Amino acid sequence: MTRVFSGVKPTGHLTLGNYLGAMRRWVAVDQHRADALFCIVDLHALTVEHDPARVRRLSRQAASLLLAAGLDPALCTVFVQSQVDEHARLSYLLECVATDGEMRRMIQYKEKAVRERGRGGSVRLSLLTYPVLMAADILAYGTDEVPVGDDQVQHVELARDLAVRFNQRYGYTFVVPRATRPAVAARVMNLQDPTSKMGKSDDVGPGIVYLLDEPDVVRKKIMRAVTDSGREVVYDREARPGVANLLEILAACTGGEPAELSGAYTSYGALKEDTAEAVVEVLRPVQQRHKELCADPGHVEEVLRDGARRARATARPTVDAAYRAIGLLPAASGARP
């Protein structure tokens, strides 16, 4: 059975982009067709300045929203990264295989390092090395497929390179994964800056629709979305990114095609109204289920405990094999739980 791994980072509230670009496919497709693991990658949240209490709070919220969206623990494994030691164990081994040049070429590191230097500061070392931890997240589970947006393909390519290099040097140990991308709404853009992704780590603003936004807030944000010069509703991602973003969101919510939907509108206002209502209806059941889960926090904790146990059992044989292959002595009997 194909094995799928993906994760969400608790650095901000989950957004409409997270849902349409990833979570909904996990629910509708991946958990049914594959041995699927979905992880709250909280260790990645430590690569930047953070409030510990907020990381814990957002980790719990992310878990609750994954379940509210429809992930079923009977069909897939939902867990928190830091509760499975194999991620950190394998990450160091892969750092011993990766190169400094590879790390410094990673886009997110380059962009954030330049920004921080411009402010007279410096980024954390973990920001440089976290793509290796991401590779460990993937390789520990013998992952075949990693569903990602366009901006994360580079990280999956690194995981592939490290797997191949390790296998060549130390003997076959890792499955070489591949990135998969959904065809529609793979990258929902910011409503106020349609050339930038709607990211959950951004500052709170009118361009970001969060999964827990009230319906009136959703409507207000979409009605105020930036459009483009001209009045004709045409789907053209390059020339008219604002309108294209609205059409892609509407298509993702209704099951249509952006180019075909554009022909039904003669004004931006009507397009915004229909898009707003479509988003409200898509989010309604998620928000209702989230409210129910918040009333029963013990259930979410139980799901995460069981998920960590299952994830650990899946990852440990591969990580132990990697330790042996690279030249380390086996753990003493009873040294690990």
Order of alpha helices (4+ residues) and beta strands (2+ residues): beta-beta-alpha-beta-alpha-alpha-alpha-alpha-beta-alpha-beta-alpha-alpha-alpha-alpha-alpha
